[in-house]
């Protein structure tokens, strides 16, 4: 299952929001959560992977998940993607 979210943070996804994404994703230990952008797919549980996507404001990101609580995990990670963090 997957869902799309738009980056709202004017500075895009830098270290602090990437850390927040990773932290939220790790709350779902039994789910594999992936972020996809520009044909690249990385684990949402990897801060390095999240940062390598180079997501900027207005970019549309696909969040997918498999396993326990997949739908809940997608919505939770998506909410962080759409949050503005300095």
Phi and psi restraints in degrees (range 20) as a CNS / XPLOR table:
assign (resid 1 and name C) (resid 2 and name N)
       (resid 2 and name CA) (resid 2 and name C) 1.0 -150.9 20.0 2
assign (resid 2 and name N) (resid 2 and name CA)
       (resid 2 and name C) (resid 3 and name N) 1.0 162.5 20.0 2
assign (resid 2 and name C) (resid 3 and name N)
       (resid 3 and name CA) (resid 3 and name C) 1.0 -152.9 20.0 2
assign (resid 3 and name N) (resid 3 and name CA)
       (resid 3 and name C) (resid 4 and name N) 1.0 152.0 20.0 2
assign (resid 3 and name C) (resid 4 and name N)
       (resid 4 and name CA) (resid 4 and name C) 1.0 -105.5 20.0 2
assign (resid 4 and name N) (resid 4 and name CA)
       (resid 4 and name C) (resid 5 and name N) 1.0 144.9 20.0 2
assign (resid 4 and name C) (resid 5 and name N)
       (resid 5 and name CA) (resid 5 and name C) 1.0 -136.2 20.0 2
assign (resid 5 and name N) (resid 5 and name CA)
       (resid 5 and name C) (resid 6 and name N) 1.0 152.5 20.0 2
assign (resid 5 and name C) (resid 6 and name N)
       (resid 6 and name CA) (resid 6 and name C) 1.0 -107.9 20.0 2
assign (resid 6 and name N) (resid 6 and name CA)
       (resid 6 and name C) (resid 7 and name N) 1.0 133.8 20.0 2
assign (resid 6 and name C) (resid 7 and name N)
       (resid 7 and name CA) (resid 7 and name C) 1.0 -70.5 20.0 2
assign (resid 7 and name N) (resid 7 and name CA)
       (resid 7 and name C) (resid 8 and name N) 1.0 123.4 20.0 2
assign (resid 7 and name C) (resid 8 and name N)
       (resid 8 and name CA) (resid 8 and name C) 1.0 -101.3 20.0 2
assign (resid 8 and name N) (resid 8 and name CA)
       (resid 8 and name C) (resid 9 and name N) 1.0 -21.4 20.0 2
assign (resid 8 and name C) (resid 9 and name N)
       (resid 9 and name CA) (resid 9 and name C) 1.0 -65.0 20.0 2
assign (resid 9 and name N) (resid 9 and name CA)
       (resid 9 and name C) (resid 10 and name N) 1.0 121.7 20.0 2
assign (resid 9 and name C) (resid 10 and name N)
       (resid 10 and name CA) (resid 10 and name C) 1.0 -57.9 20.0 2
assign (resid 10 and name N) (resid 10 and name CA)
       (resid 10 and name C) (resid 11 and name N) 1.0 -28.5 20.0 2
assign (resid 10 and name C) (resid 11 and name N)
       (resid 11 and name CA) (resid 11 and name C) 1.0 -90.0 20.0 2
assign (resid 11 and name N) (resid 11 and name CA)
       (resid 11 and name C) (resid 12 and name N) 1.0 3.2 20.0 2
assign (resid 11 and name C) (resid 12 and name N)
       (resid 12 and name CA) (resid 12 and name C) 1.0 74.5 20.0 2
assign (resid 12 and name N) (resid 12 and name CA)
       (resid 12 and name C) (resid 13 and name N) 1.0 -162.0 20.0 2
assign (resid 12 and name C) (resid 13 and name N)
       (resid 13 and name CA) (resid 13 and name C) 1.0 -100.0 20.0 2
assign (resid 13 and name N) (resid 13 and name CA)
       (resid 13 and name C) (resid 14 and name N) 1.0 104.3 20.0 2
assign (resid 13 and name C) (resid 14 and name N)
       (resid 14 and name CA) (resid 14 and name C) 1.0 -110.5 20.0 2
assign (resid 14 and name N) (resid 14 and name CA)
       (resid 14 and name C) (resid 15 and name N) 1.0 -164.9 20.0 2
assign (resid 14 and name C) (resid 15 and name N)
       (resid 15 and name CA) (resid 15 and name C) 1.0 -54.2 20.0 2
assign (resid 15 and name N) (resid 15 and name CA)
       (resid 15 and name C) (resid 16 and name N) 1.0 -48.0 20.0 2
assign (resid 15 and name C) (resid 16 and name N)
       (resid 16 and name CA) (resid 16 and name C) 1.0 -65.4 20.0 2
assign (resid 16 and name N) (resid 16 and name CA)
       (resid 16 and name C) (resid 17 and name N) 1.0 -51.7 20.0 2
assign (resid 16 and name C) (resid 17 and name N)
       (resid 17 and name CA) (resid 17 and name C) 1.0 -65.0 20.0 2
assign (resid 17 and name N) (resid 17 and name CA)
       (resid 17 and name C) (resid 18 and name N) 1.0 -33.3 20.0 2
assign (resid 17 and name C) (resid 18 and name N)
       (resid 18 and name CA) (resid 18 and name C) 1.0 -62.9 20.0 2
assign (resid 18 and name N) (resid 18 and name CA)
       (resid 18 and name C) (resid 19 and name N) 1.0 -39.5 20.0 2
assign (resid 18 and name C) (resid 19 and name N)
       (resid 19 and name CA) (resid 19 and name C) 1.0 -64.4 20.0 2
assign (resid 19 and name N) (resid 19 and name CA)
       (resid 19 and name C) (resid 20 and name N) 1.0 -38.7 20.0 2
assign (resid 19 and name C) (resid 20 and name N)
       (resid 20 and name CA) (resid 20 and name C) 1.0 -66.4 20.0 2
assign (resid 20 and name N) (resid 20 and name CA)
       (resid 20 and name C) (resid 21 and name N) 1.0 -38.6 20.0 2
assign (resid 20 and name C) (resid 21 and name N)
       (resid 21 and name CA) (resid 21 and name C) 1.0 -63.3 20.0 2
assign (resid 21 and name N) (resid 21 and name CA)
       (resid 21 and name C) (resid 22 and name N) 1.0 -48.4 20.0 2
assign (resid 21 and name C) (resid 22 and name N)
       (resid 22 and name CA) (resid 22 and name C) 1.0 -61.1 20.0 2
assign (resid 22 and name N) (resid 22 and name CA)
       (resid 22 and name C) (resid 23 and name N) 1.0 -44.0 20.0 2
assign (resid 22 and name C) (resid 23 and name N)
       (resid 23 and name CA) (resid 23 and name C) 1.0 -61.1 20.0 2
assign (resid 23 and name N) (resid 23 and name CA)
       (resid 23 and name C) (resid 24 and name N) 1.0 -44.6 20.0 2
assign (resid 23 and name C) (resid 24 and name N)
       (resid 24 and name CA) (resid 24 and name C) 1.0 -64.7 20.0 2
assign (resid 24 and name N) (resid 24 and name CA)
       (resid 24 and name C) (resid 25 and name N) 1.0 -42.8 20.0 2
assign (resid 24 and name C) (resid 25 and name N)
       (resid 25 and name CA) (resid 25 and name C) 1.0 -63.1 20.0 2
assign (resid 25 and name N) (resid 25 and name CA)
       (resid 25 and name C) (resid 26 and name N) 1.0 -38.6 20.0 2
assign (resid 25 and name C) (resid 26 and name N)
       (resid 26 and name CA) (resid 26 and name C) 1.0 -70.8 20.0 2
assign (resid 26 and name N) (resid 26 and name CA)
       (resid 26 and name C) (resid 27 and name N) 1.0 -14.3 20.0 2
assign (resid 26 and name C) (resid 27 and name N)
       (resid 27 and name CA) (resid 27 and name C) 1.0 -66.5 20.0 2
assign (resid 27 and name N) (resid 27 and name CA)
       (resid 27 and name C) (resid 28 and name N) 1.0 -18.9 20.0 2
assign (resid 27 and name C) (resid 28 and name N)
       (resid 28 and name CA) (resid 28 and name C) 1.0 -107.4 20.0 2
assign (resid 28 and name N) (resid 28 and name CA)
       (resid 28 and name C) (resid 29 and name N) 1.0 73.1 20.0 2
assign (resid 28 and name C) (resid 29 and name N)
       (resid 29 and name CA) (resid 29 and name C) 1.0 -59.2 20.0 2
assign (resid 29 and name N) (resid 29 and name CA)
       (resid 29 and name C) (resid 30 and name N) 1.0 -32.0 20.0 2
assign (resid 29 and name C) (resid 30 and name N)
       (resid 30 and name CA) (resid 30 and name C) 1.0 -95.7 20.0 2
assign (resid 30 and name N) (resid 30 and name CA)
       (resid 30 and name C) (resid 31 and name N) 1.0 11.7 20.0 2
assign (resid 30 and name C) (resid 31 and name N)
       (resid 31 and name CA) (resid 31 and name C) 1.0 -117.2 20.0 2
assign (resid 31 and name N) (resid 31 and name CA)
       (resid 31 and name C) (resid 32 and name N) 1.0 140.5 20.0 2
assign (resid 31 and name C) (resid 32 and name N)
       (resid 32 and name CA) (resid 32 and name C) 1.0 -95.7 20.0 2
assign (resid 32 and name N) (resid 32 and name CA)
       (resid 32 and name C) (resid 33 and name N) 1.0 115.1 20.0 2
assign (resid 32 and name C) (resid 33 and name N)
       (resid 33 and name CA) (resid 33 and name C) 1.0 -114.7 20.0 2
assign (resid 33 and name N) (resid 33 and name CA)
       (resid 33 and name C) (resid 34 and name N) 1.0 126.1 20.0 2
assign (resid 33 and name C) (resid 34 and name N)
       (resid 34 and name CA) (resid 34 and name C) 1.0 -121.8 20.0 2
assign (resid 34 and name N) (resid 34 and name CA)
       (resid 34 and name C) (resid 35 and name N) 1.0 147.1 20.0 2
assign (resid 34 and name C) (resid 35 and name N)
       (resid 35 and name CA) (resid 35 and name C) 1.0 -112.1 20.0 2
assign (resid 35 and name N) (resid 35 and name CA)
       (resid 35 and name C) (resid 36 and name N) 1.0 136.2 20.0 2
assign (resid 35 and name C) (resid 36 and name N)
       (resid 36 and name CA) (resid 36 and name C) 1.0 -127.6 20.0 2
assign (resid 36 and name N) (resid 36 and name CA)
       (resid 36 and name C) (resid 37 and name N) 1.0 131.7 20.0 2
assign (resid 36 and name C) (resid 37 and name N)
       (resid 37 and name CA) (resid 37 and name C) 1.0 -154.4 20.0 2
assign (resid 37 and name N) (resid 37 and name CA)
       (resid 37 and name C) (resid 38 and name N) 1.0 133.8 20.0 2
assign (resid 37 and name C) (resid 38 and name N)
       (resid 38 and name CA) (resid 38 and name C) 1.0 52.2 20.0 2
assign (resid 38 and name N) (resid 38 and name CA)
       (resid 38 and name C) (resid 39 and name N) 1.0 39.6 20.0 2
assign (resid 38 and name C) (resid 39 and name N)
       (resid 39 and name CA) (resid 39 and name C) 1.0 78.5 20.0 2
assign (resid 39 and name N) (resid 39 and name CA)
       (resid 39 and name C) (resid 40 and name N) 1.0 2.0 20.0 2
assign (resid 39 and name C) (resid 40 and name N)
       (resid 40 and name CA) (resid 40 and name C) 1.0 -108.6 20.0 2
assign (resid 40 and name N) (resid 40 and name CA)
       (resid 40 and name C) (resid 41 and name N) 1.0 142.2 20.0 2
assign (resid 40 and name C) (resid 41 and name N)
       (resid 41 and name CA) (resid 41 and name C) 1.0 -127.7 20.0 2
assign (resid 41 and name N) (resid 41 and name CA)
       (resid 41 and name C) (resid 42 and name N) 1.0 128.0 20.0 2
assign (resid 41 and name C) (resid 42 and name N)
       (resid 42 and name CA) (resid 42 and name C) 1.0 -134.5 20.0 2
assign (resid 42 and name N) (resid 42 and name CA)
       (resid 42 and name C) (resid 43 and name N) 1.0 160.1 20.0 2
assign (resid 42 and name C) (resid 43 and name N)
       (resid 43 and name CA) (resid 43 and name C) 1.0 -72.8 20.0 2
assign (resid 43 and name N) (resid 43 and name CA)
       (resid 43 and name C) (resid 44 and name N) 1.0 134.6 20.0 2
assign (resid 43 and name C) (resid 44 and name N)
       (resid 44 and name CA) (resid 44 and name C) 1.0 -70.5 20.0 2
assign (resid 44 and name N) (resid 44 and name CA)
       (resid 44 and name C) (resid 45 and name N) 1.0 -12.3 20.0 2
assign (resid 44 and name C) (resid 45 and name N)
       (resid 45 and name CA) (resid 45 and name C) 1.0 -89.3 20.0 2
assign (resid 45 and name N) (resid 45 and name CA)
       (resid 45 and name C) (resid 46 and name N) 1.0 2.0 20.0 2
assign (resid 45 and name C) (resid 46 and name N)
       (resid 46 and name CA) (resid 46 and name C) 1.0 -112.9 20.0 2
assign (resid 46 and name N) (resid 46 and name CA)
       (resid 46 and name C) (resid 47 and name N) 1.0 110.9 20.0 2
assign (resid 46 and name C) (resid 47 and name N)
       (resid 47 and name CA) (resid 47 and name C) 1.0 -62.6 20.0 2
assign (resid 47 and name N) (resid 47 and name CA)
       (resid 47 and name C) (resid 48 and name N) 1.0 -37.4 20.0 2
assign (resid 47 and name C) (resid 48 and name N)
       (resid 48 and name CA) (resid 48 and name C) 1.0 -63.4 20.0 2
assign (resid 48 and name N) (resid 48 and name CA)
       (resid 48 and name C) (resid 49 and name N) 1.0 -44.9 20.0 2
assign (resid 48 and name C) (resid 49 and name N)
       (resid 49 and name CA) (resid 49 and name C) 1.0 -60.5 20.0 2
assign (resid 49 and name N) (resid 49 and name CA)
       (resid 49 and name C) (resid 50 and name N) 1.0 -45.1 20.0 2
assign (resid 49 and name C) (resid 50 and name N)
       (resid 50 and name CA) (resid 50 and name C) 1.0 -60.6 20.0 2
assign (resid 50 and name N) (resid 50 and name CA)
       (resid 50 and name C) (resid 51 and name N) 1.0 -44.8 20.0 2
assign (resid 50 and name C) (resid 51 and name N)
       (resid 51 and name CA) (resid 51 and name C) 1.0 -66.2 20.0 2
assign (resid 51 and name N) (resid 51 and name CA)
       (resid 51 and name C) (resid 52 and name N) 1.0 -33.6 20.0 2
assign (resid 51 and name C) (resid 52 and name N)
       (resid 52 and name CA) (resid 52 and name C) 1.0 -68.4 20.0 2
assign (resid 52 and name N) (resid 52 and name CA)
       (resid 52 and name C) (resid 53 and name N) 1.0 -16.3 20.0 2
assign (resid 52 and name C) (resid 53 and name N)
       (resid 53 and name CA) (resid 53 and name C) 1.0 -71.8 20.0 2
assign (resid 53 and name N) (resid 53 and name CA)
       (resid 53 and name C) (resid 54 and name N) 1.0 -21.4 20.0 2
assign (resid 53 and name C) (resid 54 and name N)
       (resid 54 and name CA) (resid 54 and name C) 1.0 59.8 20.0 2
assign (resid 54 and name N) (resid 54 and name CA)
       (resid 54 and name C) (resid 55 and name N) 1.0 44.3 20.0 2
assign (resid 54 and name C) (resid 55 and name N)
       (resid 55 and name CA) (resid 55 and name C) 1.0 -72.9 20.0 2
assign (resid 55 and name N) (resid 55 and name CA)
       (resid 55 and name C) (resid 56 and name N) 1.0 133.6 20.0 2
assign (resid 55 and name C) (resid 56 and name N)
       (resid 56 and name CA) (resid 56 and name C) 1.0 -120.0 20.0 2
assign (resid 56 and name N) (resid 56 and name CA)
       (resid 56 and name C) (resid 57 and name N) 1.0 166.4 20.0 2
assign (resid 56 and name C) (resid 57 and name N)
       (resid 57 and name CA) (resid 57 and name C) 1.0 -54.2 20.0 2
assign (resid 57 and name N) (resid 57 and name CA)
       (resid 57 and name C) (resid 58 and name N) 1.0 133.3 20.0 2
assign (resid 57 and name C) (resid 58 and name N)
       (resid 58 and name CA) (resid 58 and name C) 1.0 91.8 20.0 2
assign (resid 58 and name N) (resid 58 and name CA)
       (resid 58 and name C) (resid 59 and name N) 1.0 -14.9 20.0 2
assign (resid 58 and name C) (resid 59 and name N)
       (resid 59 and name CA) (resid 59 and name C) 1.0 -67.0 20.0 2
assign (resid 59 and name N) (resid 59 and name CA)
       (resid 59 and name C) (resid 60 and name N) 1.0 144.1 20.0 2
assign (resid 59 and name C) (resid 60 and name N)
       (resid 60 and name CA) (resid 60 and name C) 1.0 -103.4 20.0 2
assign (resid 60 and name N) (resid 60 and name CA)
       (resid 60 and name C) (resid 61 and name N) 1.0 122.0 20.0 2
assign (resid 60 and name C) (resid 61 and name N)
       (resid 61 and name CA) (resid 61 and name C) 1.0 -111.6 20.0 2
assign (resid 61 and name N) (resid 61 and name CA)
       (resid 61 and name C) (resid 62 and name N) 1.0 138.0 20.0 2
assign (resid 61 and name C) (resid 62 and name N)
       (resid 62 and name CA) (resid 62 and name C) 1.0 -97.8 20.0 2
assign (resid 62 and name N) (resid 62 and name CA)
       (resid 62 and name C) (resid 63 and name N) 1.0 125.5 20.0 2
assign (resid 62 and name C) (resid 63 and name N)
       (resid 63 and name CA) (resid 63 and name C) 1.0 -108.6 20.0 2
assign (resid 63 and name N) (resid 63 and name CA)
       (resid 63 and name C) (resid 64 and name N) 1.0 126.5 20.0 2
assign (resid 63 and name C) (resid 64 and name N)
       (resid 64 and name CA) (resid 64 and name C) 1.0 -126.9 20.0 2
assign (resid 64 and name N) (resid 64 and name CA)
       (resid 64 and name C) (resid 65 and name N) 1.0 155.7 20.0 2
assign (resid 64 and name C) (resid 65 and name N)
       (resid 65 and name CA) (resid 65 and name C) 1.0 -152.3 20.0 2
assign (resid 65 and name N) (resid 65 and name CA)
       (resid 65 and name C) (resid 66 and name N) 1.0 151.4 20.0 2
assign (resid 65 and name C) (resid 66 and name N)
       (resid 66 and name CA) (resid 66 and name C) 1.0 -134.3 20.0 2
assign (resid 66 and name N) (resid 66 and name CA)
       (resid 66 and name C) (resid 67 and name N) 1.0 152.6 20.0 2
assign (resid 66 and name C) (resid 67 and name N)
       (resid 67 and name CA) (resid 67 and name C) 1.0 104.1 20.0 2
assign (resid 67 and name N) (resid 67 and name CA)
       (resid 67 and name C) (resid 68 and name N) 1.0 -166.9 20.0 2
assign (resid 67 and name C) (resid 68 and name N)
       (resid 68 and name CA) (resid 68 and name C) 1.0 -60.9 20.0 2
assign (resid 68 and name N) (resid 68 and name CA)
       (resid 68 and name C) (resid 69 and name N) 1.0 136.4 20.0 2
assign (resid 68 and name C) (resid 69 and name N)
       (resid 69 and name CA) (resid 69 and name C) 1.0 58.5 20.0 2
assign (resid 69 and name N) (resid 69 and name CA)
       (resid 69 and name C) (resid 70 and name N) 1.0 33.1 20.0 2
assign (resid 69 and name C) (resid 70 and name N)
       (resid 70 and name CA) (resid 70 and name C) 1.0 -56.9 20.0 2
assign (resid 70 and name N) (resid 70 and name CA)
       (resid 70 and name C) (resid 71 and name N) 1.0 -48.2 20.0 2
assign (resid 70 and name C) (resid 71 and name N)
       (resid 71 and name CA) (resid 71 and name C) 1.0 -63.0 20.0 2
assign (resid 71 and name N) (resid 71 and name CA)
       (resid 71 and name C) (resid 72 and name N) 1.0 -43.2 20.0 2
assign (resid 71 and name C) (resid 72 and name N)
       (resid 72 and name CA) (resid 72 and name C) 1.0 -64.7 20.0 2
assign (resid 72 and name N) (resid 72 and name CA)
       (resid 72 and name C) (resid 73 and name N) 1.0 -40.3 20.0 2
assign (resid 72 and name C) (resid 73 and name N)
       (resid 73 and name CA) (resid 73 and name C) 1.0 -63.7 20.0 2
assign (resid 73 and name N) (resid 73 and name CA)
       (resid 73 and name C) (resid 74 and name N) 1.0 -42.7 20.0 2
assign (resid 73 and name C) (resid 74 and name N)
       (resid 74 and name CA) (resid 74 and name C) 1.0 -60.7 20.0 2
assign (resid 74 and name N) (resid 74 and name CA)
       (resid 74 and name C) (resid 75 and name N) 1.0 -46.7 20.0 2
assign (resid 74 and name C) (resid 75 and name N)
       (resid 75 and name CA) (resid 75 and name C) 1.0 -64.7 20.0 2
assign (resid 75 and name N) (resid 75 and name CA)
       (resid 75 and name C) (resid 76 and name N) 1.0 -39.2 20.0 2
assign (resid 75 and name C) (resid 76 and name N)
       (resid 76 and name CA) (resid 76 and name C) 1.0 -67.9 20.0 2
assign (resid 76 and name N) (resid 76 and name CA)
       (resid 76 and name C) (resid 77 and name N) 1.0 -45.7 20.0 2
assign (resid 76 and name C) (resid 77 and name N)
       (resid 77 and name CA) (resid 77 and name C) 1.0 -67.9 20.0 2
assign (resid 77 and name N) (resid 77 and name CA)
       (resid 77 and name C) (resid 78 and name N) 1.0 -39.3 20.0 2
assign (resid 77 and name C) (resid 78 and name N)
       (resid 78 and name CA) (resid 78 and name C) 1.0 -61.4 20.0 2
assign (resid 78 and name N) (resid 78 and name CA)
       (resid 78 and name C) (resid 79 and name N) 1.0 -37.9 20.0 2
assign (resid 78 and name C) (resid 79 and name N)
       (resid 79 and name CA) (resid 79 and name C) 1.0 -62.9 20.0 2
assign (resid 79 and name N) (resid 79 and name CA)
       (resid 79 and name C) (resid 80 and name N) 1.0 -38.4 20.0 2
assign (resid 79 and name C) (resid 80 and name N)
       (resid 80 and name CA) (resid 80 and name C) 1.0 -68.1 20.0 2
assign (resid 80 and name N) (resid 80 and name CA)
       (resid 80 and name C) (resid 81 and name N) 1.0 -40.3 20.0 2
assign (resid 80 and name C) (resid 81 and name N)
       (resid 81 and name CA) (resid 81 and name C) 1.0 -58.5 20.0 2
assign (resid 81 and name N) (resid 81 and name CA)
       (resid 81 and name C) (resid 82 and name N) 1.0 -34.4 20.0 2
assign (resid 81 and name C) (resid 82 and name N)
       (resid 82 and name CA) (resid 82 and name C) 1.0 -92.6 20.0 2
assign (resid 82 and name N) (resid 82 and name CA)
       (resid 82 and name C) (resid 83 and name N) 1.0 4.0 20.0 2
assign (resid 82 and name C) (resid 83 and name N)
       (resid 83 and name CA) (resid 83 and name C) 1.0 -90.2 20.0 2
assign (resid 83 and name N) (resid 83 and name CA)
       (resid 83 and name C) (resid 84 and name N) 1.0 144.9 20.0 2
assign (resid 83 and name C) (resid 84 and name N)
       (resid 84 and name CA) (resid 84 and name C) 1.0 -93.5 20.0 2
assign (resid 84 and name N) (resid 84 and name CA)
       (resid 84 and name C) (resid 85 and name N) 1.0 113.3 20.0 2
assign (resid 84 and name C) (resid 85 and name N)
       (resid 85 and name CA) (resid 85 and name C) 1.0 -120.1 20.0 2
assign (resid 85 and name N) (resid 85 and name CA)
       (resid 85 and name C) (resid 86 and name N) 1.0 135.8 20.0 2
